[in-house]
Amino acid sequence: MLRIMRALGLLAWIGCVVTLIYQTLVWVVTASWPALTLLSLAYDVLGLELASAIQSLPLDVAIKCLYVLATTELAITLWLTGALFFALAAISKVVFGK
């Protein structure tokens, strides 16, 4: 389990670096920084219509979810996900001692 969490953390950080390299190359070519938010990624790449899926939630929760999805950049999400997996790996090593 420890190896899987470390591998997932490393994979998330590699994804973060690849995302930043892509954004930098687009910036160099077009002179505009591409915004890769979670909402745009879910719609453009996965074809998910998250705005309609959030309609079933209470209004305050739906607004908070849409705000997070519309403002959180993909690179930041991947970096934090990697940090979470490495922290979980460290905690499991301390707790389980393996």
Secondary structure, DSSP 8 states (H G I E B T S, - for coil): -HHHHHHHHHHHHHHHHHHHHHHHHHHHHHSS----BHHHHHHHTS---HHHHGGGS-HHHHHHHHHHHHH-BHHHHHHHHHHHHHHHHHHHHHHH--
